[in-house]
Amino acid sequence: MITSIITDVKVSLKVLVSTVIFIYFTTYELLKSLKEKEIYACGTVNTSRKVFPNATKMSRGQHEWFCSSDGVSVVAWKDNNPVLAATNFIDPVPVTRVNRKSKDGTIQQITCSELINIYNINMNCVDHFDQLRSLYEIDRKSKKWWHCIFFFFLDAAVVSAFILHKQFTETPMKLKDLRHEVIAGFVAVT
């Protein structure tokens, strides 16, 4: 089902090359079928899967990887907790160094697969969006299901406008001030 949705989106947008970063868990079968359709994807895999490498016995900074003949690569990496990521377009061999905090608060550099680093860089945008959206979220209870969806998209539109405003203008503005401007625009009397 997810494969057909992603394929339909690609066809409707007429994208020549597309890359998808999954927020939630992905599967080997999904990545394989997406690669056949020339949709490049990357995402985390549930660590309880038996067929993937076990990262629980590794020490912090260690990683293992394997590639299938279908072009799907899986990397197991140990940070504070084990992390499994799979992709159909990123080479799992390159290694980079990332900064991590220790329990005592000091920052240390540990080795990390480039696949995990690319995933984290792209997911930080999603996390930042969620964080901004939750700051002044419209939190209204409703018996009508579509109200919740409407309020989510309204929040998403305001946060997107804030991000674009920050990116394209020189004048600084806080998210709260932008929300006030939007509300004033909605209730303005002409």
Backbone as CSV, one residue per row, in Angstrom:
resi,resn,N_x,N_y,N_z,CA_x,CA_y,CA_z,C_x,C_y,C_z
1,MET,0.820,-1.188,0.000,0.000,0.000,0.000,0.869,1.258,0.000
2,ILE,1.881,1.301,0.889,2.755,2.480,0.965,3.512,2.643,-0.345
3,THR,3.945,1.517,-0.930,4.675,1.588,-2.190,3.817,2.219,-3.276
4,SER,2.546,1.823,-3.361,1.681,2.389,-4.395,1.419,3.867,-4.155
5,ILE,1.296,4.274,-2.886,1.088,5.693,-2.584,2.300,6.502,-3.014
6,ILE,3.504,6.024,-2.653,4.730,6.740,-3.004,4.903,6.781,-4.514
7,THR,4.605,5.677,-5.203,4.708,5.639,-6.653,3.722,6.598,-7.288
8,ASP,2.482,6.634,-6.783,1.481,7.556,-7.321,1.916,8.997,-7.151
9,VAL,2.500,9.332,-6.005,2.977,10.694,-5.771,4.082,11.026,-6.762
10,LYS,4.993,10.078,-7.006,6.086,10.323,-7.939,5.557,10.549,-9.350
11,VAL,4.584,9.731,-9.765,4.029,9.863,-11.108,3.278,11.181,-11.240
12,SER,2.493,11.547,-10.214,1.699,12.772,-10.320,2.574,14.019,-10.313
13,LEU,3.714,13.969,-9.641,4.606,15.125,-9.619,5.592,15.136,-10.772
14,LYS,5.659,14.003,-11.519,6.581,13.858,-12.638,8.025,14.166,-12.212
15,VAL,8.440,13.551,-11.126,9.782,13.737,-10.596,10.717,12.784,-11.331
16,LEU,11.859,13.300,-11.805,12.801,12.439,-12.512,13.604,11.591,-11.544
17,VAL,14.126,12.185,-10.496,14.865,11.458,-9.470,14.245,11.835,-8.137
18,SER,13.895,10.857,-7.343,13.267,11.173,-6.065,13.947,10.417,-4.942
19,THR,13.955,11.040,-3.783,14.529,10.437,-2.588,13.516,10.567,-1.470
20,VAL,13.325,9.488,-0.741,12.377,9.466,0.359,13.139,9.102,1.623
21,ILE,12.944,9.892,2.687,13.501,9.560,3.992,12.320,9.215,4.888
22,PHE,12.280,7.987,5.388,11.150,7.545,6.198,11.326,7.976,7.641
23,ILE,10.264,8.515,8.220,10.276,8.907,9.624,10.129,7.667,10.495
24,TYR,9.240,6.794,10.112,8.983,5.595,10.892,9.746,4.421,10.293
25,PHE,9.543,3.244,10.819,10.299,2.074,10.379,9.990,1.719,8.932
26,THR,11.013,1.226,8.237,10.861,0.758,6.878,11.198,-0.735,6.846
27,THR,11.006,-1.370,5.714,11.280,-2.796,5.590,12.153,-3.056,4.365
28,TYR,12.770,-4.221,4.358,13.609,-4.635,3.243,12.781,-4.730,1.962
29,GLU,11.602,-5.330,2.058,10.756,-5.520,0.881,10.340,-4.184,0.278
30,LEU,10.010,-3.211,1.122,9.622,-1.889,0.637,10.785,-1.222,-0.095
31,LEU,11.980,-1.262,0.496,13.147,-0.638,-0.143,13.479,-1.312,-1.470
32,LYS,13.330,-2.629,-1.520,13.606,-3.371,-2.754,12.629,-2.979,-3.856
33,SER,11.338,-2.913,-3.537,10.346,-2.557,-4.556,10.474,-1.090,-4.974
34,LEU,10.849,-0.215,-4.055,11.056,1.193,-4.418,12.259,1.349,-5.341
35,LYS,13.316,0.584,-5.094,14.508,0.662,-5.952,14.173,0.231,-7.377
36,GLU,13.315,-0.799,-7.521,12.908,-1.244,-8.846,12.149,-0.154,-9.598
37,LYS,11.474,0.715,-8.860,10.718,1.814,-9.466,11.532,3.108,-9.519
38,GLU,12.841,3.017,-9.220,13.771,4.147,-9.222,13.377,5.235,-8.228
39,ILE,12.874,4.800,-7.070,12.606,5.709,-5.967,13.626,5.359,-4.894
40,TYR,14.466,6.317,-4.524,15.543,6.072,-3.587,15.073,6.408,-2.183
41,ALA,15.324,5.499,-1.267,14.775,5.663,0.076,15.778,5.248,1.138
42,CYS,15.567,5.772,2.326,16.404,5.490,3.483,15.506,5.564,4.711
43,GLY,15.738,4.694,5.675,14.923,4.742,6.889,15.440,3.793,7.946
44,THR,14.899,3.927,9.134,15.297,3.048,10.225,14.517,1.744,10.142
45,VAL,15.106,0.717,10.739,14.506,-0.608,10.768,14.325,-0.990,12.230
46,ASN,13.257,-1.689,12.523,13.006,-2.135,13.881,14.137,-3.049,14.346
47,THR,14.696,-2.773,15.519,15.866,-3.532,15.989,15.518,-4.956,16.406
48,SER,14.254,-5.284,16.532,13.885,-6.640,16.940,13.828,-7.615,15.764
49,ARG,14.084,-7.141,14.561,14.078,-8.031,13.398,15.224,-9.031,13.507
50,LYS,14.941,-10.292,13.236,15.936,-11.348,13.422,16.962,-11.411,12.296
51,VAL,16.592,-11.003,11.089,17.484,-11.176,9.942,18.584,-10.125,9.866
52,PHE,18.468,-9.051,10.649,19.441,-7.982,10.585,20.503,-8.152,11.661
53,PRO,21.643,-7.465,11.528,22.715,-7.598,12.518,22.254,-7.172,13.912
54,ASN,22.810,-7.840,14.923,22.476,-7.527,16.315,23.479,-6.501,16.828
55,ALA,22.993,-5.307,17.138,23.884,-4.231,17.577,23.942,-4.108,19.094
56,THR,23.218,-4.935,19.817,23.179,-4.789,21.281,24.504,-5.175,21.923
57,LYS,25.263,-6.057,21.293,26.527,-6.516,21.878,27.724,-5.673,21.460
58,MET,27.496,-4.672,20.639,28.587,-3.800,20.199,28.855,-2.738,21.251
59,SER,30.053,-2.173,21.196,30.349,-1.033,22.062,30.036,0.248,21.288
60,ARG,29.946,1.355,21.994,29.538,2.619,21.396,30.489,3.029,20.270
61,GLY,29.914,3.353,19.104,30.702,3.768,17.954,30.990,2.652,16.968
62,GLN,30.765,1.416,17.340,30.996,0.311,16.410,29.801,0.174,15.470
63,HIS,30.075,-0.346,14.275,28.983,-0.603,13.345,29.309,-1.795,12.471
64,GLU,28.266,-2.440,11.974,28.358,-3.534,11.016,27.400,-3.220,9.883
65,TRP,27.664,-3.751,8.724,26.785,-3.528,7.588,26.789,-4.743,6.685
66,PHE,25.742,-4.855,5.892,25.726,-5.849,4.829,24.864,-5.338,3.687
67,CYS,25.163,-5.838,2.487,24.425,-5.457,1.285,23.832,-6.708,0.654
68,SER,22.633,-6.577,0.150,22.014,-7.701,-0.548,22.307,-7.580,-2.041
69,SER,22.017,-8.632,-2.766,22.217,-8.597,-4.222,21.178,-7.696,-4.891
70,ASP,20.124,-7.331,-4.169,19.077,-6.462,-4.716,19.414,-4.985,-4.595
71,GLY,20.541,-4.651,-3.963,20.937,-3.260,-3.828,20.445,-2.588,-2.559
72,VAL,19.973,-3.370,-1.598,19.535,-2.815,-0.316,20.648,-3.042,0.694
73,SER,21.039,-1.981,1.392,22.095,-2.049,2.398,21.507,-1.799,3.771
74,VAL,22.052,-2.495,4.772,21.614,-2.324,6.155,22.836,-2.054,7.011
75,VAL,22.739,-1.066,7.898,23.821,-0.730,8.815,23.292,-0.831,10.239
76,ALA,24.034,-1.541,11.075,23.744,-1.592,12.512,24.828,-0.778,13.202
77,TRP,24.444,0.191,14.010,25.380,1.088,14.682,24.972,1.216,16.130
78,LYS,25.946,1.297,17.003,25.654,1.430,18.429,26.024,2.830,18.884
79,ASP,25.010,3.599,19.292,25.195,4.881,19.960,24.937,4.581,21.429
80,ASN,24.102,5.331,22.106,23.683,4.921,23.447,22.814,3.680,23.356
81,ASN,22.025,3.595,22.292,21.186,2.436,22.001,21.495,1.971,20.591
82,PRO,21.159,0.732,20.270,21.407,0.257,18.909,20.512,0.955,17.896
83,VAL,21.056,1.201,16.700,20.326,1.840,15.615,20.515,0.982,14.369
84,LEU,19.409,0.666,13.706,19.452,-0.052,12.442,18.874,0.844,11.365
85,ALA,19.590,1.016,10.271,19.101,1.819,9.152,19.299,1.034,7.865
86,ALA,18.356,1.214,6.943,18.424,0.528,5.654,18.250,1.550,4.545
87,THR,18.857,1.271,3.406,18.781,2.188,2.268,18.901,1.409,0.973
88,ASN,18.481,2.045,-0.113,18.684,1.439,-1.427,19.506,2.342,-2.340
89,PHE,20.171,3.368,-1.755,20.973,4.245,-2.609,22.245,4.773,-1.958
90,ILE,22.449,4.621,-0.662,23.642,5.136,0.013,24.615,3.992,0.264
91,ASP,25.892,4.213,-0.059,26.928,3.220,0.189,27.170,3.114,1.697
92,PRO,27.102,1.906,2.287,27.261,1.776,3.736,28.712,1.787,4.217
93,VAL,29.679,1.758,3.304,31.081,1.630,3.691,31.683,2.905,4.274
94,PRO,31.447,4.112,3.700,32.098,5.311,4.248,31.751,5.547,5.715
95,VAL,32.751,6.008,6.453,32.592,6.249,7.889,32.928,7.709,8.166
96,THR,32.211,8.313,9.086,32.459,9.687,9.497,32.518,9.730,11.027
97,ARG,32.812,10.890,11.568,32.848,11.058,13.021,31.758,12.049,13.412
98,VAL,31.058,11.736,14.504,29.987,12.602,14.994,30.240,12.920,16.464
99,ASN,29.729,14.068,16.910,29.853,14.469,18.310,28.683,13.917,19.111
100,ARG,28.990,13.316,20.250,27.977,12.788,21.150,28.328,13.173,22.572
101,LYS,27.301,13.426,23.392,27.527,13.747,24.795,27.646,12.480,25.617
102,SER,28.584,12.492,26.549,28.719,11.387,27.491,27.794,11.635,28.676
103,LYS,27.716,10.673,29.586,26.863,10.828,30.755,27.326,11.961,31.654
104,ASP,28.633,12.237,31.658,29.150,13.316,32.507,29.046,14.692,31.835
105,GLY,28.509,14.763,30.611,28.293,16.042,29.938,29.382,16.432,28.959
106,THR,30.485,15.704,28.920,31.553,16.030,27.973,31.173,15.541,26.577
107,ILE,31.703,16.242,25.582,31.427,15.867,24.201,32.602,15.070,23.669
108,GLN,32.283,13.927,23.071,33.331,13.093,22.486,32.946,12.753,21.058
109,GLN,33.947,12.511,20.232,33.708,12.127,18.848,33.750,10.609,18.746
110,ILE,32.733,10.046,18.085,32.711,8.608,17.857,32.490,8.346,16.370
111,THR,32.880,7.176,15.912,32.711,6.837,14.504,31.255,6.496,14.226
112,CYS,30.863,6.788,13.005,29.474,6.566,12.605,29.451,6.302,11.103
113,SER,28.586,5.433,10.676,28.424,5.184,9.246,27.835,6.426,8.577
114,GLU,28.258,6.698,7.369,27.746,7.859,6.625,26.243,7.745,6.396
115,LEU,25.736,6.522,6.246,24.303,6.298,6.083,23.523,6.829,7.279
116,ILE,23.962,6.507,8.482,23.300,6.979,9.705,23.397,8.505,9.796
117,ASN,24.548,9.053,9.448,24.742,10.499,9.508,23.813,11.228,8.535
118,ILE,23.687,10.740,7.310,22.791,11.348,6.324,21.343,11.266,6.802
119,TYR,20.961,10.124,7.350,19.605,9.971,7.875,19.347,10.981,8.997
120,ASN,20.297,11.104,9.932,20.120,12.037,11.045,20.040,13.485,10.582
121,ILE,20.854,13.862,9.600,20.830,15.230,9.086,19.455,15.544,8.495
122,ASN,18.910,14.615,7.704,17.602,14.847,7.088,16.469,14.785,8.104
123,MET,16.589,13.948,9.116,15.539,13.844,10.120,15.540,15.042,11.057
124,ASN,16.667,15.722,11.199,16.692,16.904,12.055,15.738,17.980,11.550
125,CYS,15.549,18.059,10.228,14.589,19.028,9.687,13.184,18.691,10.138
126,VAL,12.827,17.421,10.122,11.505,16.992,10.557,11.350,17.237,12.050
127,ASP,12.359,16.905,12.833,12.291,17.130,14.272,12.162,18.614,14.593
128,HIS,12.867,19.457,13.862,12.800,20.905,14.080,11.402,21.427,13.757
129,PHE,10.815,20.927,12.682,9.460,21.313,12.318,8.480,20.903,13.419
130,ASP,8.588,19.661,13.898,7.697,19.187,14.968,7.869,20.006,16.233
131,GLN,9.098,20.366,16.535,9.365,21.159,17.732,8.715,22.543,17.607
132,LEU,8.879,23.191,16.464,8.265,24.500,16.263,6.741,24.407,16.289
133,ARG,6.203,23.355,15.687,4.750,23.199,15.653,4.180,22.994,17.053
134,SER,4.912,22.312,17.899,4.398,22.023,19.241,4.522,23.211,20.194
135,LEU,5.285,24.246,19.841,5.456,25.387,20.738,4.140,26.114,21.007
136,TYR,3.408,26.433,19.949,2.147,27.161,20.083,1.041,26.406,19.351
137,GLU,0.948,25.133,19.609,0.018,24.264,18.909,-1.429,24.604,19.253
138,ILE,-2.299,24.535,18.247,-3.731,24.687,18.498,-4.205,23.377,19.100
139,ASP,-4.492,23.381,20.373,-4.832,22.152,21.082,-6.304,22.203,21.472
140,ARG,-7.147,21.955,20.508,-8.581,21.995,20.747,-9.151,20.590,20.685
141,LYS,-9.971,20.249,21.647,-10.673,18.969,21.622,-11.886,19.134,20.715
142,SER,-12.201,18.088,19.983,-13.335,18.155,19.086,-13.924,16.764,18.903
143,LYS,-15.226,16.714,18.726,-15.882,15.438,18.451,-15.863,15.129,16.959
144,LYS,-15.527,16.114,16.161,-15.467,15.912,14.714,-14.018,15.655,14.317
145,TRP,-13.760,14.521,13.661,-12.408,14.098,13.350,-11.698,15.074,12.431
146,TRP,-12.417,15.707,11.541,-11.768,16.568,10.569,-11.276,17.871,11.191
147,HIS,-11.806,18.249,12.353,-11.299,19.447,13.036,-9.836,19.266,13.424
148,CYS,-9.492,18.089,13.945,-8.094,17.814,14.340,-7.161,17.911,13.142
149,ILE,-7.595,17.366,12.014,-6.772,17.422,10.804,-6.637,18.871,10.325
150,PHE,-7.738,19.625,10.375,-7.704,21.023,9.971,-6.740,21.824,10.844
151,PHE,-6.797,21.616,12.169,-5.924,22.354,13.072,-4.460,21.965,12.859
152,PHE,-4.201,20.684,12.572,-2.830,20.257,12.284,-2.300,20.985,11.053
153,PHE,-3.081,21.012,9.975,-2.616,21.666,8.751,-2.503,23.174,8.919
154,LEU,-3.352,23.754,9.735,-3.229,25.179,10.019,-1.918,25.461,10.755
155,ASP,-1.612,24.628,11.764,-0.327,24.750,12.467,0.839,24.550,11.511
156,ALA,0.738,23.541,10.656,1.819,23.245,9.713,2.033,24.404,8.740
157,ALA,0.953,25.037,8.306,1.072,26.167,7.384,1.751,27.356,8.054
158,VAL,1.403,27.618,9.317,2.019,28.746,10.030,3.509,28.487,10.255
159,VAL,3.852,27.267,10.648,5.266,26.938,10.884,6.045,27.000,9.572
160,SER,5.464,26.509,8.492,6.135,26.584,7.192,6.337,28.031,6.767
161,ALA,5.332,28.861,7.006,5.470,30.285,6.689,6.570,30.919,7.525
162,PHE,6.663,30.523,8.784,7.712,31.047,9.657,9.100,30.643,9.155
163,ILE,9.243,29.390,8.770,10.540,28.912,8.261,10.906,29.657,6.983
164,LEU,9.947,29.842,6.077,10.221,30.571,4.840,10.522,32.038,5.118
165,HIS,9.821,32.628,6.060,10.082,34.026,6.431,11.507,34.183,6.952
166,LYS,11.909,33.251,7.797,13.266,33.292,8.343,14.312,33.125,7.251
167,GLN,14.010,32.309,6.275,14.974,31.994,5.230,15.111,33.116,4.206
168,PHE,14.028,33.822,3.901,14.049,34.770,2.791,13.999,36.243,3.182
169,THR,13.893,36.563,4.454,13.864,37.972,4.839,14.958,38.265,5.847
170,GLU,15.300,39.504,5.916,16.346,39.942,6.843,15.787,40.330,8.207
171,THR,14.509,40.685,8.253,13.918,41.142,9.516,13.605,39.945,10.410
172,PRO,14.144,39.931,11.622,13.863,38.810,12.515,12.434,38.884,13.057
173,MET,11.816,37.742,13.190,10.466,37.676,13.739,10.339,36.378,14.518
174,LYS,9.701,36.430,15.666,9.478,35.231,16.463,8.230,34.519,15.953
175,LEU,8.180,33.218,16.202,7.036,32.414,15.776,5.750,32.931,16.405
176,LYS,5.825,33.327,17.657,4.643,33.840,18.344,4.125,35.118,17.670
177,ASP,5.045,35.992,17.265,4.646,37.229,16.586,4.000,36.934,15.230
178,LEU,4.553,35.952,14.516,3.969,35.581,13.229,2.566,35.023,13.421
179,ARG,2.377,34.224,14.456,1.043,33.697,14.756,0.065,34.830,15.033
180,HIS,0.520,35.841,15.781,-0.341,36.996,16.054,-0.703,37.726,14.769
181,GLU,0.265,37.849,13.850,0.001,38.495,12.562,-1.045,37.709,11.760
182,VAL,-0.927,36.388,11.764,-1.870,35.549,11.025,-3.269,35.667,11.638
183,ILE,-3.334,35.627,12.960,-4.636,35.754,13.629,-5.255,37.122,13.349
184,ALA,-4.449,38.162,13.384,-4.952,39.506,13.088,-5.470,39.571,11.651
185,GLY,-4.822,38.872,10.748,-5.289,38.825,9.359,-6.604,38.083,9.221
186,PHE,-6.814,37.033,10.029,-8.074,36.283,9.977,-9.249,37.076,10.530
187,VAL,-9.014,37.839,11.588,-10.122,38.524,12.247,-10.231,40.000,11.854
188,ALA,-9.428,40.432,10.912,-9.450,41.846,10.499,-10.783,42.183,9.859
189,VAL,-11.267,43.330,10.210,-12.524,43.810,9.644,-12.182,44.814,8.537
190,THR,-12.785,44.631,7.370,-12.497,45.536,6.260,-13.562,46.590,6.125
